[in-house]
Amino acid sequence: TDVDIVGGKNGFFGELLAASEAGIRVPDGFATTAEAFRVFLKEGGLDKRIEDRLSKLDVDDVKELAKAGAEIREWIEKAPFPAQLEKEIREHYEWLKGDQKEISVAVRSSATAEDLPDASFAGQQGTYLNVVGLEQVFARMKEVFASLYNDRAISYRVHKASNADVALSAGVQEWFAPISAAGVCLRLDTEDGFG
């Protein structure tokens, strides 16, 4: 029910945290909202610049797509956070850190349109592991926001006619290096469909 607020991944993260009361161990964290992303773009005038840049773009021209994507991502990464958002990220990071001198976190993307009936946007945006220090968290959050405009994501949204109101939430979760390996088991070969 929180997909419009914090995206699919962070919505499920919230459900896991709620389940932690039943004894499931889940690392703590916090997330920005889709609305905070929209305010970030609007306060810097980026929403209009991005809209103008994308309105003239032929996504089938690979060179032009790469150029437009790089420009938009650079605009986002160089833009300052709105003062209130920066303050709240700082406060929540300090809360997450607690009495530790420093911690490692994962900074994850969570889009408001990750899995739709006719499209799957999962895996298109950035995630960063083992991020240490508040300044690095700020930088990775901007890279997460910018990743909504990587070439593949821009093209996919245009082809699926879904560019309208997709927003991102950035999740920050305490990160622990795995003690052993983890992976995914597939029952079918993803290339040829055979088991």
N, CA, C and O atoms as a DFTB+ gen file, in Angstrom:
780 C
 N C O
     1  1       0.821      -1.209       0.000
     2  2       0.000       0.000       0.000
     3  2       0.861       1.268       0.000
     4  3       0.339       2.364      -0.204
     5  1       2.176       1.133       0.227
     6  2       3.048       2.306       0.290
     7  2       3.850       2.538      -0.986
     8  3       4.752       3.376      -1.000
     9  1       3.537       1.807      -2.061
    10  2       4.329       1.908      -3.296
    11  2       4.360       3.339      -3.819
    12  3       5.411       3.799      -4.264
    13  1       3.244       4.053      -3.779
    14  2       3.214       5.438      -4.264
    15  2       4.025       6.376      -3.374
    16  3       4.419       7.458      -3.808
    17  1       4.275       5.968      -2.139
    18  2       4.986       6.825      -1.191
    19  2       6.485       6.549      -1.205
    20  3       7.284       7.484      -1.266
    21  1       6.878       5.266      -1.150
    22  2       8.300       4.910      -1.060
    23  2       8.734       3.868      -2.089
    24  3       9.836       3.330      -1.985
    25  1       7.897       3.575      -3.073
    26  2       8.266       2.585      -4.080
    27  2       8.106       1.168      -3.569
    28  3       7.886       0.943      -2.379
    29  1       8.220       0.214      -4.484
    30  2       7.998      -1.184      -4.153
    31  2       9.017      -1.760      -3.198
    32  3       8.643      -2.376      -2.200
    33  1      10.303      -1.573      -3.480
    34  2      11.358      -2.166      -2.648
    35  2      11.307      -1.641      -1.220
    36  3      11.364      -2.420      -0.268
    37  1      11.198      -0.318      -1.066
    38  2      11.171       0.245       0.285
    39  2       9.858      -0.062       0.999
    40  3       9.832      -0.161       2.226
    41  1       8.760      -0.217       0.243
    42  2       7.499      -0.639       0.851
    43  2       7.631      -2.024       1.466
    44  3       7.172      -2.263       2.583
    45  1       8.271      -2.949       0.719
    46  2       8.479      -4.302       1.239
    47  2       9.481      -4.298       2.395
    48  3       9.361      -5.089       3.330
    49  1      10.464      -3.408       2.326
    50  2      11.413      -3.266       3.423
    51  2      10.674      -2.877       4.707
    52  3      10.974      -3.394       5.784
    53  1       9.716      -1.972       4.584
    54  2       8.897      -1.580       5.735
    55  2       8.117      -2.754       6.292
    56  3       7.986      -2.894       7.508
    57  1       7.593      -3.607       5.405
    58  2       6.868      -4.793       5.858
    59  2       7.803      -5.746       6.603
    60  3       7.415      -6.346       7.606
    61  1       9.045      -5.883       6.106
    62  2      10.017      -6.732       6.798
    63  2      10.328      -6.190       8.188
    64  3      10.417      -6.942       9.158
    65  1      10.491      -4.868       8.267
    66  2      10.752      -4.273       9.583
    67  2       9.594      -4.525      10.539
    68  3       9.802      -4.783      11.725
    69  1       8.369      -4.447      10.017
    70  2       7.208      -4.724      10.861
    71  2       7.220      -6.184      11.315
    72  3       6.829      -6.498      12.439
    73  1       7.678      -7.078      10.422
    74  2       7.748      -8.505      10.762
    75  2       8.863      -8.791      11.761
    76  3       8.868      -9.840      12.405
    77  1       9.804      -7.866      11.892
    78  2      10.916      -8.102      12.813
    79  2      10.428      -8.230      14.253
    80  3      11.115      -8.807      15.097
    81  1       9.256      -7.698      14.529
    82  2       8.672      -7.851      15.866
    83  2       8.367      -9.312      16.164
    84  3       8.245      -9.702      17.326
    85  1       8.243     -10.129      15.101
    86  2       7.958     -11.557      15.274
    87  2       9.240     -12.381      15.336
    88  3       9.200     -13.610      15.290
    89  1      10.383     -11.693      15.440
    90  2      11.637     -12.407      15.604
    91  2      12.497     -12.511      14.360
    92  3      13.579     -13.097      14.411
    93  1      12.040     -11.954      13.236
    94  2      12.858     -11.946      12.020
    95  2      13.861     -10.806      12.141
    96  3      13.477      -9.664      12.393
    97  1      15.139     -11.111      11.964
    98  2      16.173     -10.078      12.116
    99  2      16.327      -9.306      10.802
   100  3      16.663      -9.877       9.764
   101  1      16.076      -8.009      10.871
   102  2      16.149      -7.132       9.704
   103  2      16.978      -5.908      10.085
   104  3      16.684      -5.262      11.091
   105  1      18.012      -5.575       9.302
   106  2      18.785      -4.368       9.616
   107  2      17.905      -3.118       9.528
   108  3      17.050      -3.007       8.650
   109  1      18.127      -2.191      10.444
   110  2      17.366      -0.945      10.473
   111  2      17.689      -0.072       9.267
   112  3      18.680      -0.287       8.570
   113  1      16.836       0.910       9.039
   114  2      17.074       1.842       7.950
   115  2      15.998       2.898       7.881
   116  3      15.129       2.976       8.750
   117  1      16.060       3.712       6.841
   118  2      15.065       4.752       6.591
   119  2      14.995       4.996       5.096
   120  3      15.868       4.554       4.349
   121  1      13.972       5.688       4.662
   122  2      13.801       5.954       3.230
   123  2      13.287       7.362       3.008
   124  3      12.503       7.887       3.798
   125  1      13.742       7.966       1.919
   126  2      13.147       9.218       1.473
   127  2      11.847       8.858       0.758
   128  3      11.624       7.696       0.418
   129  1      11.008       9.834       0.536
   130  2       9.734       9.564      -0.137
   131  2       9.788       9.985      -1.601
   132  3      10.664      10.741      -2.021
   133  1       8.833       9.477      -2.356
   134  2       8.694       9.894      -3.753
   135  2       8.428      11.401      -3.821
   136  3       8.892      12.081      -4.736
   137  1       7.687      11.906      -2.854
   138  2       7.403      13.344      -2.821
   139  2       8.685      14.141      -2.594
   140  3       8.853      15.210      -3.181
   141  1       9.589      13.643      -1.756
   142  2      10.872      14.324      -1.542
   143  2      11.662      14.379      -2.853
   144  3      12.308      15.386      -3.144
   145  1      11.614      13.309      -3.638
   146  2      12.268      13.276      -4.953
   147  2      11.675      14.347      -5.861
   148  3      12.405      15.072      -6.537
   149  1      10.361      14.439      -5.872
   150  2       9.686      15.442      -6.730
   151  2      10.044      16.865      -6.297
   152  3      10.264      17.738      -7.136
   153  1      10.101      17.092      -4.984
   154  2      10.480      18.419      -4.469
   155  2      11.917      18.729      -4.857
   156  3      12.220      19.850      -5.264
   157  1      12.810      17.743      -4.736
   158  2      14.211      17.906      -5.138
   159  2      14.304      18.360      -6.594
   160  3      15.042      19.294      -6.907
   161  1      13.568      17.711      -7.471
   162  2      13.596      18.090      -8.892
   163  2      12.971      19.461      -9.122
   164  3      13.483      20.254      -9.911
   165  1      11.869      19.739      -8.436
   166  2      11.160      21.003      -8.646
   167  2      11.937      22.194      -8.115
   168  3      12.037      23.217      -8.791
   169  1      12.497      22.073      -6.893
   170  2      13.206      23.212      -6.297
   171  2      14.412      23.623      -7.130
   172  3      14.753      24.805      -7.183
   173  1      15.046      22.684      -7.766
   174  2      16.202      23.011      -8.598
   175  2      15.839      23.332     -10.037
   176  3      16.721      23.568     -10.863
   177  1      14.536      23.344     -10.346
   178  2      14.098      23.590     -11.721
   179  2      14.422      22.427     -12.652
   180  3      14.323      22.551     -13.873
   181  1      14.808      21.305     -12.069
   182  2      15.199      20.160     -12.894
   183  2      14.013      19.485     -13.560
   184  3      14.149      18.926     -14.648
   185  1      12.851      19.530     -12.921
   186  2      11.688      18.860     -13.510
   187  2      11.398      19.389     -14.910
   188  3      11.149      18.607     -15.828
   189  1      11.426      20.700     -15.081
   190  2      11.151      21.301     -16.397
   191  2      12.295      21.042     -17.375
   192  3      12.064      20.738     -18.545
   193  1      13.540      21.164     -16.883
   194  2      14.698      20.907     -17.764
   195  2      14.670      19.470     -18.285
   196  3      14.915      19.225     -19.466
   197  1      14.370      18.531     -17.399
   198  2      14.331      17.128     -17.790
   199  2      13.181      16.882     -18.768
   200  3      13.347      16.196     -19.777
   201  1      12.023      17.447     -18.457
   202  2      10.870      17.293     -19.342
   203  2      11.183      17.837     -20.732
   204  3      10.883      17.188     -21.734
   205  1      11.782      19.019     -20.799
   206  2      12.145      19.607     -22.093
   207  2      13.147      18.738     -22.838
   208  3      13.017      18.522     -24.043
   209  1      14.148      18.238     -22.115
   210  2      15.194      17.426     -22.755
   211  2      14.627      16.126     -23.296
   212  3      14.991      15.695     -24.390
   213  1      13.739      15.500     -22.536
   214  2      13.161      14.226     -22.972
   215  2      12.120      14.399     -24.070
   216  3      11.922      13.496     -24.884
   217  1      11.451      15.555     -24.100
   218  2      10.401      15.766     -25.109
   219  2      10.968      15.802     -26.530
   220  3      10.249      15.527     -27.491
   221  1      12.256      16.141     -26.667
   222  2      12.888      16.237     -27.983
   223  2      13.709      15.002     -28.321
   224  3      14.352      14.951     -29.369
   225  1      13.692      14.016     -27.448
   226  2      14.600      12.882     -27.577
   227  2      14.003      11.745     -28.402
   228  3      12.865      11.333     -28.176
   229  1      14.775      11.247     -29.350
   230  2      14.445      10.027     -30.069
   231  2      15.235       8.912     -29.393
   232  3      16.442       8.789     -29.602
   233  1      14.560       8.100     -28.583
   234  2      15.272       7.085     -27.802
   235  2      15.870       5.979     -28.676
   236  3      16.701       5.204     -28.205
   237  1      15.462       5.902     -29.921
   238  2      16.037       4.900     -30.820
   239  2      17.368       5.355     -31.409
   240  3      18.077       4.563     -32.031
   241  1      17.707       6.627     -31.216
   242  2      19.027       7.148     -31.598
   243  2      19.934       6.948     -30.381
   244  3      19.937       7.758     -29.455
   245  1      20.694       5.868     -30.402
   246  2      21.470       5.450     -29.238
   247  2      22.458       6.521     -28.781
   248  3      22.627       6.728     -27.580
   249  1      23.104       7.192     -29.706
   250  2      24.072       8.228     -29.332
   251  2      23.376       9.396     -28.649
   252  3      23.871       9.918     -27.650
   253  1      22.226       9.809     -29.184
   254  2      21.487      10.925     -28.594
   255  2      20.909      10.528     -27.229
   256  3      20.869      11.338     -26.304
   257  1      20.467       9.283     -27.120
   258  2      19.965       8.775     -25.843
   259  2      21.065       8.824     -24.785
   260  3      20.832       9.274     -23.663
   261  1      22.257       8.364     -25.140
   262  2      23.387       8.376     -24.199
   263  2      23.744       9.799     -23.794
   264  3      24.039      10.061     -22.628
   265  1      23.716      10.712     -24.752
   266  2      24.044      12.113     -24.472
   267  2      23.006      12.740     -23.526
   268  3      23.363      13.395     -22.548
   269  1      21.728      12.530     -23.829
   270  2      20.661      13.098     -23.006
   271  2      20.700      12.515     -21.596
   272  3      20.582      13.248     -20.615
   273  1      20.866      11.192     -21.496
   274  2      20.919      10.543     -20.185
   275  2      22.070      11.071     -19.347
   276  3      21.905      11.353     -18.161
   277  1      23.240      11.205     -19.968
   278  2      24.417      11.703     -19.242
   279  2      24.192      13.135     -18.755
   280  3      24.566      13.473     -17.632
   281  1      23.587      13.970     -19.591
   282  2      23.310      15.364     -19.202
   283  2      22.376      15.412     -17.995
   284  3      22.645      16.117     -17.022
   285  1      21.277      14.657     -18.063
   286  2      20.284      14.680     -16.991
   287  2      20.886      14.162     -15.685
   288  3      20.678      14.748     -14.623
   289  1      21.629      13.065     -15.772
   290  2      22.244      12.519     -14.554
   291  2      23.229      13.516     -13.947
   292  3      23.302      13.642     -12.724
   293  1      23.977      14.218     -14.774
   294  2      24.915      15.222     -14.264
   295  2      24.171      16.366     -13.576
   296  3      24.598      16.831     -12.519
   297  1      23.063      16.822     -14.164
   298  2      22.273      17.882     -13.539
   299  2      21.835      17.462     -12.137
   300  3      21.944      18.233     -11.183
   301  1      21.337      16.227     -12.025
   302  2      20.828      15.739     -10.745
   303  2      21.953      15.608      -9.726
   304  3      21.801      16.025      -8.578
   305  1      23.074      15.036     -10.132
   306  2      24.174      14.813      -9.199
   307  2      24.800      16.112      -8.712
   308  3      25.381      16.146      -7.627
   309  1      24.692      17.190      -9.501
   310  2      25.262      18.480      -9.102
   311  2      24.282      19.358      -8.329
   312  3      24.690      20.337      -7.704
   313  1      23.000      19.019      -8.364
   314  2      21.981      19.857      -7.711
   315  2      22.037      19.688      -6.198
   316  3      22.256      18.581      -5.705
   317  1      21.842      20.775      -5.460
   318  2      21.810      20.651      -3.991
   319  2      20.479      20.053      -3.531
   320  3      19.442      20.243      -4.166
   321  1      20.535      19.334      -2.422
   322  2      19.297      18.859      -1.815
   323  2      18.550      20.057      -1.238
   324  3      19.187      21.000      -0.767
   325  1      17.222      20.047      -1.261
   326  2      16.482      21.069      -0.517
   327  2      16.893      21.005       0.951
   328  3      17.163      19.924       1.474
   329  1      16.942      22.157       1.615
   330  2      17.437      22.242       2.991
   331  2      16.713      21.283       3.933
   332  3      17.355      20.618       4.746
   333  1      15.386      21.203       3.835
   334  2      14.615      20.339       4.730
   335  2      14.954      18.867       4.500
   336  3      15.083      18.104       5.457
   337  1      15.097      18.464       3.238
   338  2      15.434      17.073       2.928
   339  2      16.824      16.737       3.457
   340  3      17.025      15.681       4.056
   341  1      17.775      17.627       3.238
   342  2      19.134      17.388       3.736
   343  2      19.138      17.253       5.266
   344  3      19.814      16.385       5.818
   345  1      18.386      18.108       5.931
   346  2      18.292      18.064       7.402
   347  2      17.717      16.728       7.865
   348  3      18.233      16.122       8.804
   349  1      16.660      16.271       7.214
   350  2      16.016      15.026       7.630
   351  2      16.891      13.809       7.334
   352  3      16.920      12.870       8.129
   353  1      17.601      13.805       6.210
   354  2      18.531      12.706       5.909
   355  2      19.614      12.665       6.987
   356  3      19.947      11.600       7.506
   357  1      20.160      13.837       7.317
   358  2      21.206      13.933       8.335
   359  2      20.704      13.389       9.681
   360  3      21.389      12.598      10.330
   361  1      19.519      13.814      10.088
   362  2      18.963      13.372      11.374
   363  2      18.732      11.866      11.399
   364  3      19.046      11.207      12.390
   365  1      18.186      11.315      10.317
   366  2      17.907       9.881      10.275
   367  2      19.198       9.062      10.191
   368  3      19.277       7.963      10.741
   369  1      20.192       9.591       9.511
   370  2      21.477       8.884       9.462
   371  2      22.102       8.837      10.864
   372  3      22.626       7.804      11.279
   373  1      22.041       9.954      11.581
   374  2      22.573       9.987      12.944
   375  2      21.808       9.016      13.839
   376  3      22.408       8.344      14.678
   377  1      20.493       8.937      13.669
   378  2      19.683       7.975      14.422
   379  2      20.126       6.546      14.106
   380  3      20.283       5.724      15.008
   381  1      20.328       6.255      12.810
   382  2      20.718       4.908      12.397
   383  2      22.103       4.554      12.940
   384  3      22.350       3.418      13.346
   385  1      22.993       5.532      12.942
   386  2      24.354       5.327      13.435
   387  2      24.371       5.081      14.939
   388  3      25.210       4.329      15.435
   389  1      23.463       5.701      15.656
   390  2      23.402       5.528      17.103
   391  2      24.674       6.016      17.758
   392  3      25.158       7.108      17.459
   393  1      25.219       5.200      18.658
   394  2      26.430       5.602      19.361
   395  2      27.702       5.101      18.675
   396  3      28.795       5.235      19.223
   397  1      27.565       4.526      17.483
   398  2      28.745       4.069      16.743
   399  2      29.442       5.264      16.095
   400  3      28.795       6.238      15.712
   401  1      30.754       5.180      15.979
   402  2      31.503       6.268      15.345
   403  2      31.118       6.395      13.869
   404  3      30.937       7.500      13.356
   405  1      30.996       5.252      13.198
   406  2      30.591       5.243      11.792
   407  2      29.987       3.893      11.467
   408  3      30.248       2.917      12.170
   409  1      29.187       3.818      10.420
   410  2      28.585       2.562       9.984
   411  2      28.661       2.453       8.466
   412  3      28.871       3.442       7.763
   413  1      28.488       1.243       7.985
   414  2      28.341       0.999       6.552
   415  2      26.862       0.838       6.263
   416  3      26.129       0.209       7.027
   417  1      26.433       1.412       5.152
   418  2      25.027       1.297       4.758
   419  2      24.933       0.910       3.295
   420  3      25.888       1.041       2.530
   421  1      23.759       0.432       2.931
   422  2      23.400       0.255       1.531
   423  2      22.459       1.397       1.188
   424  3      21.563       1.720       1.968
   425  1      22.654       2.006       0.033
   426  2      21.749       3.045      -0.459
   427  2      21.071       2.460      -1.691
   428  3      21.715       2.225      -2.713
   429  1      19.764       2.228      -1.583
   430  2      19.028       1.489      -2.621
   431  2      17.950       2.348      -3.267
   432  3      17.344       3.211      -2.632
   433  1      17.735       2.084      -4.537
   434  2      16.653       2.750      -5.257
   435  2      15.362       1.971      -5.077
   436  3      15.375       0.749      -4.926
   437  1      14.263       2.680      -5.093
   438  2      12.947       2.059      -5.017
   439  2      11.988       2.935      -5.808
   440  3      11.607       4.017      -5.361
   441  1      11.602       2.462      -6.984
   442  2      10.755       3.272      -7.870
   443  2       9.278       3.059      -7.572
   444  3       8.872       1.996      -7.102
   445  1       8.487       4.080      -7.852
   446  2       7.046       3.984      -7.637
   447  2       6.384       3.133      -8.716
   448  3       5.200       2.814      -8.610
   449  1       7.125       2.767      -9.744
   450  2       6.586       1.892     -10.800
   451  2       7.601       0.793     -11.077
   452  3       8.201       0.754     -12.152
   453  1       7.795      -0.101     -10.109
   454  2       8.778      -1.161     -10.319
   455  2       8.178      -2.365     -11.018
   456  3       8.775      -2.897     -11.955
   457  1       7.028      -2.795     -10.586
   458  2       6.387      -3.958     -11.202
   459  2       4.940      -3.630     -11.506
   460  3       4.114      -3.496     -10.603
   461  1       4.644      -3.502     -12.794
   462  2       3.293      -3.242     -13.243
   463  2       2.804      -4.464     -14.010
   464  3       3.616      -5.308     -14.389
   465  1       1.498      -4.581     -14.250
   466  2       0.994      -5.759     -14.959
   467  2       1.639      -5.980     -16.329
   468  3       1.815      -7.122     -16.754
   469  1       1.991      -4.894     -17.020
   470  2       2.545      -5.041     -18.372
   471  2       3.988      -4.559     -18.489
   472  3       4.497      -4.409     -19.600
   473  1       4.649      -4.316     -17.371
   474  2       6.037      -3.846     -17.422
   475  2       6.731      -4.131     -16.092
   476  3       6.097      -4.141     -15.037
   477  1       8.036      -4.361     -16.160
   478  2       8.821      -4.559     -14.946
   479  2      10.032      -3.646     -15.001
   480  3      10.891      -3.787     -15.872
   481  1      10.095      -2.717     -14.073
   482  2      11.180      -1.748     -14.030
   483  2      12.266      -2.145     -13.035
   484  3      13.253      -1.430     -12.863
   485  1      12.075      -3.288     -12.384
   486  2      13.015      -3.724     -11.354
   487  2      14.423      -3.865     -11.919
   488  3      14.613      -4.327     -13.044
   489  1      15.399      -3.462     -11.124
   490  2      16.796      -3.610     -11.514
   491  2      17.322      -2.528     -12.439
   492  3      18.480      -2.587     -12.851
   493  1      16.509      -1.547     -12.774
   494  2      16.967      -0.516     -13.705
   495  2      17.682       0.637     -13.008
   496  3      18.458       1.355     -13.639
   497  1      17.431       0.820     -11.726
   498  2      18.030       1.936     -11.020
   499  2      19.161       1.457     -10.113
   500  3      19.331       0.260      -9.881
   501  1      19.931       2.424      -9.606
   502  2      21.150       2.117      -8.870
   503  2      20.948       1.673      -7.434
   504  3      19.983       2.048      -6.767
   505  1      21.894       0.858      -6.982
   506  2      22.014       0.441      -5.591
   507  2      23.492       0.436      -5.248
   508  3      24.312      -0.029      -6.041
   509  1      23.840       0.945      -4.086
   510  2      25.241       1.053      -3.683
   511  2      25.427       0.413      -2.314
   512  3      24.685       0.701      -1.375
   513  1      26.425      -0.459      -2.213
   514  2      26.684      -1.187      -0.979
   515  2      27.937      -0.653      -0.300
   516  3      28.803      -0.050      -0.934
   517  1      28.011      -0.890       1.015
   518  2      29.184      -0.528       1.808
   519  2      29.527       0.958       1.690
   520  3      30.681       1.323       1.463
   521  1      28.522       1.797       1.846
   522  2      28.685       3.249       1.803
   523  2      28.977       3.710       3.229
   524  3      28.230       3.389       4.153
   525  1      30.049       4.454       3.403
   526  2      30.473       4.875       4.745
   527  2      30.529       6.403       4.814
   528  3      31.181       7.045       3.991
   529  1      29.854       6.966       5.782
   530  2      29.913       8.404       6.015
   531  2      28.755       9.148       5.381
   532  3      28.274       8.788       4.307
   533  1      28.319      10.192       6.066
   534  2      27.156      10.954       5.629
   535  2      27.359      11.593       4.260
   536  3      26.443      11.580       3.438
   537  1      28.532      12.147       4.000
   538  2      28.758      12.787       2.691
   539  2      28.644      11.780       1.555
   540  3      28.142      12.098       0.477
   541  1      29.119      10.547       1.811
   542  2      28.984       9.494       0.796
   543  2      27.518       9.082       0.638
   544  3      27.083       8.763      -0.469
   545  1      26.763       9.087       1.721
   546  2      25.334       8.781       1.633
   547  2      24.639       9.825       0.769
   548  3      23.843       9.475      -0.103
   549  1      24.931      11.105       1.002
   550  2      24.343      12.160       0.173
   551  2      24.690      11.944      -1.307
   552  3      23.819      12.031      -2.173
   553  1      25.960      11.664      -1.585
   554  2      26.399      11.479      -2.976
   555  2      25.719      10.274      -3.613
   556  3      25.263      10.356      -4.754
   557  1      25.643       9.152      -2.889
   558  2      25.011       7.951      -3.454
   559  2      23.507       8.157      -3.639
   560  3      22.924       7.630      -4.586
   561  1      22.870       8.926      -2.734
   562  2      21.447       9.209      -2.910
   563  2      21.205       9.972      -4.206
   564  3      20.251       9.688      -4.931
   565  1      22.065      10.936      -4.494
   566  2      21.909      11.671      -5.755
   567  2      22.126      10.746      -6.944
   568  3      21.450      10.874      -7.965
   569  1      23.071       9.811      -6.815
   570  2      23.288       8.848      -7.897
   571  2      22.089       7.919      -8.047
   572  3      21.737       7.539      -9.164
   573  1      21.462       7.553      -6.936
   574  2      20.227       6.761      -7.001
   575  2      19.154       7.560      -7.731
   576  3      18.506       7.039      -8.639
   577  1      18.960       8.825      -7.343
   578  2      17.969       9.665      -8.018
   579  2      18.293       9.787      -9.513
   580  3      17.404       9.688     -10.360
   581  1      19.563      10.000      -9.821
   582  2      19.978      10.160     -11.214
   583  2      19.771       8.884     -12.020
   584  3      19.549       8.943     -13.230
   585  1      19.842       7.732     -11.359
   586  2      19.730       6.461     -12.081
   587  2      18.348       6.243     -12.690
   588  3      18.179       5.354     -13.524
   589  1      17.356       7.040     -12.289
   590  2      16.057       6.975     -12.949
   591  2      16.198       7.389     -14.408
   592  3      15.328       7.104     -15.232
   593  1      17.297       8.063     -14.717
   594  2      17.536       8.569     -16.071
   595  2      18.746       7.912     -16.717
   596  3      19.427       8.530     -17.536
   597  1      19.021       6.652     -16.352
   598  2      20.052       5.957     -17.120
   599  2      19.438       5.607     -18.476
   600  3      18.216       5.585     -18.624
   601  1      20.285       5.338     -19.452
   602  2      19.810       5.187     -20.834
   603  2      18.733       4.107     -20.960
   604  3      17.698       4.305     -21.596
   605  1      19.008       2.970     -20.341
   606  2      18.074       1.840     -20.440
   607  2      16.723       2.187     -19.825
   608  3      15.681       1.843     -20.383
   609  1      16.733       2.865     -18.679
   610  2      15.487       3.209     -17.998
   611  2      14.679       4.228     -18.806
   612  3      13.459       4.101     -18.914
   613  1      15.345       5.231     -19.372
   614  2      14.646       6.222     -20.200
   615  2      13.973       5.520     -21.370
   616  3      12.783       5.716     -21.616
   617  1      14.725       4.712     -22.082
   618  2      14.216       4.023     -23.260
   619  2      13.054       3.097     -22.912
   620  3      12.041       3.074     -23.612
   621  1      13.201       2.343     -21.845
   622  2      12.159       1.396     -21.448
   623  2      10.864       2.122     -21.120
   624  3       9.788       1.690     -21.536
   625  1      10.958       3.228     -20.373
   626  2       9.745       3.974     -20.017
   627  2       9.083       4.554     -21.252
   628  3       7.856       4.550     -21.351
   629  1       9.868       5.052     -22.193
   630  2       9.283       5.601     -23.423
   631  2       8.569       4.498     -24.198
   632  3       7.444       4.694     -24.657
   633  1       9.211       3.342     -24.348
   634  2       8.601       2.251     -25.102
   635  2       7.377       1.672     -24.401
   636  3       6.490       1.118     -25.051
   637  1       7.327       1.798     -23.083
   638  2       6.168       1.319     -22.336
   639  2       5.176       2.444     -22.047
   640  3       4.182       2.238     -21.351
   641  1       5.448       3.634     -22.584
   642  2       4.585       4.811     -22.381
   643  2       4.341       5.068     -20.896
   644  3       3.214       5.333     -20.477
   645  1       5.414       4.985     -20.109
   646  2       5.279       5.122     -18.656
   647  2       6.143       6.241     -18.093
   648  3       6.519       6.183     -16.923
   649  1       6.467       7.243     -18.874
   650  2       7.357       8.297     -18.394
   651  2       6.683       9.264     -17.440
   652  3       7.361       9.997     -16.719
   653  1       5.372       9.275     -17.427
   654  2       4.622      10.322     -16.764
   655  2       5.058      10.651     -15.343
   656  3       5.723      11.665     -15.132
   657  1       4.708       9.836     -14.376
   658  2       4.905      10.252     -12.989
   659  2       5.693       9.219     -12.184
   660  3       5.320       8.898     -11.056
   661  1       6.768       8.704     -12.750
   662  2       7.610       7.765     -12.017
   663  2       8.526       8.572     -11.103
   664  3       9.146       9.544     -11.535
   665  1       8.605       8.169      -9.856
   666  2       9.474       8.854      -8.897
   667  2      10.292       7.809      -8.152
   668  3       9.992       6.616      -8.202
   669  1      11.323       8.269      -7.464
   670  2      12.196       7.364      -6.724
   671  2      12.198       7.676      -5.240
   672  3      12.055       8.822      -4.813
   673  1      12.364       6.631      -4.487
   674  2      12.646       6.715      -3.064
   675  2      14.042       6.136      -2.890
   676  3      14.388       5.148      -3.538
   677  1      14.845       6.738      -2.025
   678  2      16.170       6.191      -1.723
   679  2      16.113       5.573      -0.331
   680  3      15.824       6.252       0.654
   681  1      16.390       4.296      -0.269
   682  2      16.406       3.598       1.011
   683  2      17.823       3.513       1.537
   684  3      18.751       3.224       0.782
   685  1      17.997       3.761       2.814
   686  2      19.304       3.641       3.462
   687  2      19.152       2.597       4.554
   688  3      18.355       2.763       5.477
   689  1      19.919       1.523       4.447
   690  2      19.795       0.407       5.374
   691  2      21.172       0.010       5.859
   692  3      22.122      -0.055       5.079
   693  1      21.277      -0.256       7.156
   694  2      22.558      -0.710       7.685
   695  2      23.010      -1.934       6.902
   696  3      22.219      -2.844       6.652
   697  1      24.281      -1.956       6.516
   698  2      24.810      -2.999       5.631
   699  2      25.790      -3.874       6.379
   700  3      26.655      -3.395       7.112
   701  1      25.633      -5.164       6.177
   702  2      26.543      -6.143       6.766
   703  2      27.093      -7.002       5.641
   704  3      26.339      -7.482       4.793
   705  1      28.395      -7.194       5.632
   706  2      28.993      -8.091       4.642
   707  2      28.491      -9.505       4.906
   708  3      28.452      -9.937       6.058
   709  1      28.106     -10.230       3.862
   710  2      27.606     -11.593       4.083
   711  2      28.697     -12.509       4.623
   712  3      29.854     -12.436       4.209
   713  1      28.308     -13.363       5.545
   714  2      29.246     -14.324       6.124
   715  2      29.501     -15.460       5.140
   716  3      30.615     -15.976       5.044
   717  1      28.467     -15.838       4.418
   718  2      28.623     -16.876       3.388
   719  2      28.006     -16.353       2.097
   720  3      27.640     -15.181       2.011
   721  1      27.894     -17.196       1.121
   722  2      27.390     -16.766      -0.187
   723  2      25.868     -16.782      -0.222
   724  3      25.218     -17.513       0.526
   725  1      25.326     -15.971      -1.093
   726  2      23.888     -15.952      -1.344
   727  2      23.692     -15.919      -2.849
   728  3      24.586     -15.502      -3.585
   729  1      22.547     -16.349      -3.302
   730  2      22.324     -16.346      -4.740
   731  2      20.882     -16.615      -5.078
   732  3      20.012     -16.665      -4.209
   733  1      20.647     -16.788      -6.373
   734  2      19.311     -17.026      -6.894
   735  2      19.326     -18.353      -7.637
   736  3      20.237     -18.626      -8.419
   737  1      18.330     -19.164      -7.395
   738  2      18.206     -20.442      -8.095
   739  2      17.080     -20.313      -9.104
   740  3      15.956     -19.964      -8.742
   741  1      17.370     -20.590     -10.361
   742  2      16.355     -20.522     -11.411
   743  2      15.968     -21.924     -11.836
   744  3      16.824     -22.795     -11.991
   745  1      14.684     -22.136     -12.022
   746  2      14.228     -23.454     -12.459
   747  2      14.329     -23.593     -13.967
   748  3      14.413     -24.707     -14.483
   749  1      14.321     -22.480     -14.676
   750  2      14.417     -22.508     -16.132
   751  2      15.594     -21.672     -16.564
   752  3      15.920     -20.663     -15.938
   753  1      16.241     -22.102     -17.653
   754  2      17.310     -21.291     -18.227
   755  2      16.679     -20.028     -18.800
   756  3      15.749     -20.103     -19.603
   757  1      17.184     -18.870     -18.388
   758  2      16.584     -17.608     -18.826
   759  2      16.803     -17.339     -20.309
   760  3      16.081     -16.536     -20.898
   761  1      17.783     -17.993     -20.921
   762  2      18.071     -17.764     -22.348
   763  2      17.206     -18.629     -23.263
   764  3      16.639     -18.137     -24.238
   765  1      17.109     -19.937     -22.936
   766  2      16.393     -20.828     -23.856
   767  2      15.098     -21.409     -23.293
   768  3      14.358     -22.074     -24.018
   769  1      14.816     -21.170     -22.012
   770  2      13.570     -21.632     -21.430
   771  2      13.552     -23.084     -20.995
   772  3      12.525     -23.566     -20.516
   773  1      14.666     -23.799     -21.147
   774  2      14.729     -25.208     -20.742
   775  2      15.238     -25.314     -19.308
   776  3      16.001     -24.464     -18.849
   777  1      14.806     -26.380     -18.593
   778  2      15.207     -26.592     -17.214
   779  2      16.557     -27.209     -17.068
   780  3      17.012     -27.441     -15.947
